[in-house]
Amino acid sequence: MIIIRLSGGLGNQLFQYALAVSLRERGGLDITIDPHFLFSPQEGVTRRSYVLDKFNVSFGITTDEDIKKLGVPRLEDERILSKIKRKLIKIIDWVKPFHKKKIIVAKDSQSFDPRILKIEGESYLAGNWASPKYFSQAEKNILKDITLKGPMSIKALAILDNIQDKDLCAVSLHIRRGDHSGVYSSKIGAIPISFYQEAMRIIEKKESTRCFFFIFTDDVEYVKDNLSLNEKFIFVSKNGVPDYEELILMTKCKHNIISNSTFSWWGAWLNQNPDKMVIAPKIQRTDGKNTSDYIPEELGWIRI
């Protein structure tokens, strides 16, 4: 059995799910996804919700019995393990050869480790696995699974009508602030407004049709204070549309300007427009960690 821990927001959960799909396609593997971490408050970690149930996902949820069979306690469960015991378990597993490990923790969340795709034994995988190299052969099934179970809300449908207006060029513009400018500022950091301004200029220079920018953000006031707004900007995020519907709306835009966020990364990757332009920040993190496998420049994505 392979158990894949879910953590983070919708974008991170989608990367973790995509790895599960990729491993499943090898055949013969019993795989479950474990949302337990999402329900266990962690110091210094933004609290998130389980969101994959809004989509047509096709994996079972890890049970306590599954954990018991695997023989590896959930490392985040304070009720079972003290911090010292959890660290000891990690150290013991860390010194084992890779093929004998039961607990596999991603060292760099945005770099590719080919050994992960060769796992055959019982393993508990904890990480973001944020590289398309983990699921490059599973695109068809991922696209099939990441579709909404139910109909879109009336608010989302109204925005979708604007996005699909043939007289305009719809561009999603994701400005992530929140914990990137707060608790995670020393690790990830917020992207400067100059990046978005330059990305918009690049797209408008290419397009003959007038561009309208659909703004997805967790900080509406920051955007209002820092962008010279006019009628070509349309706020999505202040209209009470949930994040899973925002994701689908991003995919329906002609082009995508993404932040250093896995959420808008997926909005761009799921976009099936063959002529799409995706513009991403060249620098994804402030801590200097390797992100070379994260932005698929081989697909034509542009880093500035």
C-alpha angles and dihedrals in degrees: 000000000000119000119195116201117223117218139156129024130319095290094053092045089054092054090050091047092048090056089052090053091048093051091046091057089064087067133223096059125121105215131179132174120231118211094174093108090059090061095046112083111228127197111252093008123113110242112245138184132231104258106164091089088075089069135060094265117168108204131097122242117252112253130206086251090057090053090049092051092050090052095222119113118220103266095215096055105110091182091066105030136037117225090253092053092048091052090048092053090051092049093049092049093043094061093053120098110266095251090056097048119114095184113054116183121186110243094199116024095209102041128086124244109189091199090073091068091054097055112131106159131072108296143165110213119203119180145075097263087202101178127098087220088079092064108020091126095047101058096117096056094041090054089050094050099044095070124112118265094214138030121285119259121261090251092053092046091054090055091045090057089058093046091052095048104129092211093067140048108237116211124182113222115193117193111184118195119139112093091001088070092036130033093004098041093110093050106033110002132191121283115245118249089242089073092059092045092053092045091053091050091053093052095043090051090056099042123079091190116076111264124229117194118217106205120217112182145143091216111053094168092054090053092048090051097046108034123066095237125202138152093298091069120081121185115221100170098061092057098078095253112152119240095252090057091044087056092055091047090054090054091056095057119100094232135016132216106192134192128216088285132113088218096068090034087067092044087060098040093051091049105109097195103125091208097049123138115215117192119190135176113267091218110054101173138030094213094066097240118157114274098160094119096048107076110054100220087168086071091056098262111155124223119201 
